[in-house]
Amino acid sequence: MRRTARWLTAVNALSAPRAASQRRRVDQVFDRMVRRAEERAEAEAALAPEFIDSYRLLLREVAKQETLTMVGWQGYVDDLTRRMTNHLRVERLIGEHPEIAEEPVDRPVVVVGLPRTATTLAHKVLIEPEGNRAPLMWELMNTHRGDIDAKLRERLVKDAQTMATLASRASPVWDLIHPMNAVQPEECIFALPHGYGFYTRAAMPGYRRFIDERDYTDDYRHLKRVLQVLQWNRPRKRWVLKCPFHLFNLDVLLDVFGDATIVWMHRDPSTVMGSWCSLVETGRALHHRSYDPAAIGPEWLEILSRGVGHARQVRSTVSRERIIDVPYHSLTADPYGYLPKLFARLDMPWTLKEESNLERVLARPDMRRNHEYHLSRYGIDLDDVEKAFGDYGRLGF
């Protein structure tokens, strides 16, 4: 299975000297990124100094990657510039309109779970009721007030779509693994400042230490501020969020979103691991001249199993009604029978409209992601998975 477009090889070969030069001058490159973010956000970096400094640390770790291609390097540069722009814009808007920070984010529903556990199916169905809403990809990447000029909105949407289109063109399998569209609902990973999303593209020991030790409270406060900006002066709806990495910070999420309900999707980790390693490999192939697939499995097995272990500890300390467990096989075997029960637990009506939407969701091509993967390619086997996750895969929920 070819993971990258053929044209990438030529582009990366021709631009290799430039990539090496920029990596050597990482601080100068970052300073230019900050200035660009300030211009686009119409705000000073002084509004969020710790956040800006944390991205300097991240880019320095990226610059240490000897196998990084120009496409990989530029991908990080563009992504971090966009994120700094968005962060500063959100801070500016709230500074200009302090009432935004008082916007209530009431009873959000947060879909969590390891990859390939039907989180996408659950998310797409839960966002459909009239009173619900999910942030769109462009809104998470280019957050702005709802009453902005139509031309500005069009430009922000186009910027997000350009990124999505480039990912699709760069990898023939990307649309099978994680199809993206600027005007479709997307995961919170695009708004959370830090986390393992960056780590999927490159194994950076220094950055991993940083995110392992990080207090994510400010990250989730920023996510909340993004939602507050998006709903300001617009009809208030119940937010439905999604991100697998929320499992790693379930305690912080439940603290920042004090009345959130967690919908935790469950599936045997032995099925999950191969799919996730395949996604990580695609990210590595897009960003590096060379990489070792066999190194991906052991590292991510430790990361994901530790994340689940932490989430299980957190759930033992919170009231039962805050977390709803959804077994993969119960949902996929009988979605028309199972989802009305889930809606009832979330205090949502199940109507003919919801049933019709479920039919459309199940029929969509992006719900059938049939890319192939094998655990052995990633240096692990079923026994390794069983040992790492312990009894989690046998709990049944």
N, C-alpha and C positions, 0 to 999 in steps of 0.2 A: 504494500500500500504506500503510494507516494504521498508524503505529508506536506511538501512545499512545491510551489509552482516552479517550473524550470527556469523562468526568467530571473528568479531570485539569485540563482547561482552566479550568473553573469554580473548582476548588479552588485552583489557583495564582493566579488573578485575585483571589480573596477574601483570600488570605493573603500577597499580595505585600508590603504594608507591614510585616508581621511578619517576613518573611524579610529585608528590607532592614535592619530594626532589629537583628536578631540578628547579621547579618554585620558591622554597625558595632561591635558589642560582642563580637567574636569571642573575645577572651581571657577575658571573663567567662563566656561560654557554655562555653568549653573547661574552665575551672576547675570548673564544675558537672559536666561530663562526667567529669572525673577523680574527683570525690567520689563520683559514682554508681558508677563502675567499682570504686573501693575498697570501697564497701559491698557490691556484688554479689560481688566476688572474695574478700571478707573478708581483704584484704591492703592494705598501704600502697604508694603510688606510689613510695616510696623504694626498693622492690625493683628497679625498672627505670627509673631517672631518664632515661637517654639515650633509651630507647624512648618514654617519655611526651613528652619534649621534641620528638622527631621528629614526633609526631602533632600537636603544637601548630603546628609549622612547616607541616604539611600543611593543617590547617584554616585557617590564615591565608591560604594560597594559594587555597583553595576560596573564602574570603570575598571575594577580589578579583574573582570572576566576576560581572560586572554582569548577565548574562542568566540567572543561576541562579534557578530557581523555588524555592518553599517546599518542594515535594516533593523537589527535588534537594538542597537544603540539609539538610533533615531526614534524607534518605537517608545523607548523609555523617556527620551527627551520630550517628545510630543505629549505623551501621557501625563508626565509630571507637570509640564507647563500648563496643560489644560486643567489639571486638578488644582494647581495653585491659583490659577485664574478664578476658578469656580469658588474656591474657599474664600478668597479675598472679596469676591463679589457678594457672597452671602453675608460676610461680616459687614461690608459697607451698607448693604440694604437694611440690615437690622440696626446698624448705627444710625441710619437716616430715619428709620421708622421703628423705634423701640417696641411698639405694640405688636410687631411680628413675633417677638419672643414670648408673648403672652398667648399666642394661638394654641388652643388645646389640641393635642393629638390623642383623641379618645379611643380607647379599646382597640388598638391596632391588632391585626392578626399577623403573625410572623411564621412563615413556613420554613422549617429547617429540616436537615437530614443530610446524610452522606449523598454523594452524586449517584444517579441512577436509582433513586428510591421513589420515583414518581413525584418529585417536588414540582416539576414543571406542570404536570397534569393538575395537581391540587391547586397550584397558584392560578392557572388560567381559568379554572372553574370558580374559584373563590372571588376573583376580582369582578365577575360579571354582574352580580346584583346591582341594582340602581344606586343603592346607598354606599357601595364600595368603590375603591379606587386604588390603583397601583401607580407608582412613579414610572414614567416612561424613560427609555434610555437617554434621550436628549435632555430630559429634565434633570436626571441625575448627573449628567456630564456638564451641562451648561445651565445650571439653576438660575431662574430669573422670576420676577413677579409675573402674575398671570395676565396683567393688563398691558404688557409691553407692546410696542409697535409691531404690526404684522410682519414688516420687512426684517426687523431684528429677530423675531421668532424664527422666520424662515432661514435666516443665516445661521442661527444656533442649531436648528435641526439639521441643516446641510452639513455643518461641521461634524456633528455626531455620526451622520450617515456616511460621510467620507471615511471615517475610521472603521466603521462596520464593513463597508465595501472593500477597503484595502485588506482587511483580515480575510475576507472571503476569497479575494483574488490571489492572495499570497499562499493560501492553503486549500487544496482541492477537497479536503475532508472537514474543513472548519464548519461548514453549514450542516454537516451531519452531527457534529459534536455539540456545537453551541451556536445555532443560527441567531443573528442579531439584526435588528431593524430599529432605526432611530425613533420611530413613532409607536413602538411596541413596548409593553411592560418589560422591565429588566431588573436584575438583581442589585441589591444594595451595595455590592462590591464596588460599583462605579462611584459611590459617594463616600464610602468609608475611607479615611485617609491612609490607614496602614493595615497590613495583614498578609496572609499567605498567598493572596492573589499575585502579588509581585514575585513571590518565591517560585511560582510555577514556571516562570520564564527562565530563571537562573538559580542555581544553588549557591546562595551567598551566605557563608557562615556568619559574617559580621551582622548582616541584616537579620538573620534568623535569631541570633542572640537578642537583638534589639526587640523584635516582635514577641519573642518568648517571654521577655521580662517586662513588656510594656503594660501600663495601666490604660485600658481602652476607654475609660470613662469619657474623655474629651472626644474620642472618635465617634462614640454613639451620641454624644450631645450635638456634635456637628451634623450627624445624620438627622437628628430630630429638627435641627434648625433648617436643614434643607427642606424637610416636609412642611415646616411652618411657613417658609417663604412660598412654597408651591401652592399652599392653600389660602394664603392671605388674600382677602377681598374676593374669594371665590366660595362657592357652596362647599360647606364642610362635609366630607364623606369619611367613611371608615377606611383607614389605610390597610392594605394587604401587602406585606413585604416578604422578601425571599432572599436567602443567601445560605449556602452550606456552612460558611465559616462563622455564622452566628453561634453554632454549637460551641465554638471555642471560647465564646465570651457571653454565655447565656446569663450568667449572674449580672454582668454589667448591663446587658440589654434589658433585663427585667427590672433593674433599678432605675434606669433612665426612662423607660417606658413603663410606668408604674402599674398600668392596668392592661398590659399586653397579654394576649393569649397565644401560646406556642402550639403550632400544629407540627408535631415531630413525625416525620416519615421514616419508616423502618424497613430494612431489607437485610438479608444475609450479607455480611461484609465480603465474603468470598466472591460474590457477584459484583460488588461495588468496586473492588480494588483494581481489577483489570481495566475497567472502563476509565477510572480516574487516571491510572498510569498512562493510558493511551492519550488522554487529553493533555497531560503534562508533557508527554513526549512530543506532541504536536507543537506545544509552546516552545520547547527546547529547540526543535528543528527549525522553527521560524527565527530564532534569535542567535543560533550558534553555528559555526562551521562544523563542529563535531561535538558529540556528546555520547555518553554511555547509557543505553537504556537499562542495563542491569543495575545501575546505581539508583534508578528512580524508585523501584519497588520498596527496598528496605527503608529508605528515608521517609517516603510518604506513608508507609505502613505504620511507622512510629508516630508520625505527625497526626494522622487521622485517628488512630486508636487512642492516642493521648487526648485528643479533642473530644472524642466520645466519652472517654472516662471522666473527663472534667465535667461534661454536661450531665452525666449520670449522677455525679456528686451534687451538682447544683439542684437537680430536680428532687433530690431527697430532702431538700431544705425548704421547698416552696409548696404552697397549697396545691392539691391535686387538680383543681379546676383550671389552673393556669396552664397546664400542659395536656394536650390531647394527643394520644398516640395513634398513629395510623399505619397499620401493617401493609406493606406493599401488595401482598397477594390478596388481602381482603378487598383492597381498593380496586386493583386491576381485574380481579376475577368477576366482580359484580359492582361496577361503578354506579349503575343506576339504582342499586339497592343500598349501597354503602354511603354515598354522598348525601342523600337526604338526612341521614342520621348525623353526619358530621355538621351539616348546616344547622340542624336543631341544637346541637351542643354549642354552636357559635352564636346562637340567637339570631339566625338568618332564616328567612322564609325560603322554602324550596317550591318553586312554581314551574309551570310548563315552560316558561322562558329559560329557567336554569337547565331544565332537561334538554331543551332544544340546543342550548349552548354546549352542553356536554357532548351531544352528538357531533357538533361541528368541531370541537376540540379533538375528539378521538379520531376524526376523519382527516385531520391536518397532517401533511407529510412530515412536518418537523417533530411529530410525536413518535415517529418510527425511526430511531437513530441506530441503524444497523452497521456500525463500523466494527471491525473485528479486532480482537486483542487476546493475548495469552499471558497468563501470569508468569510463565517461565521466561518470557522475553524480558521481564522486569526484575529478574533475580529473586523471586519469591515463589512459594508454592502454597497449597491449601493449608498445610500444617502450620506454616508461618502466620497465615492470617488468623487461623483458629487460636493460636497461642497469643497473638497480639491483642485480639479483641475479647478473649476469654469467653464468658457465657453470653455476651451480647447477642450473637447471632442465633442463639437458641432460646431467647426469652419469649419470642412469639408475640408479646404485647397483644 
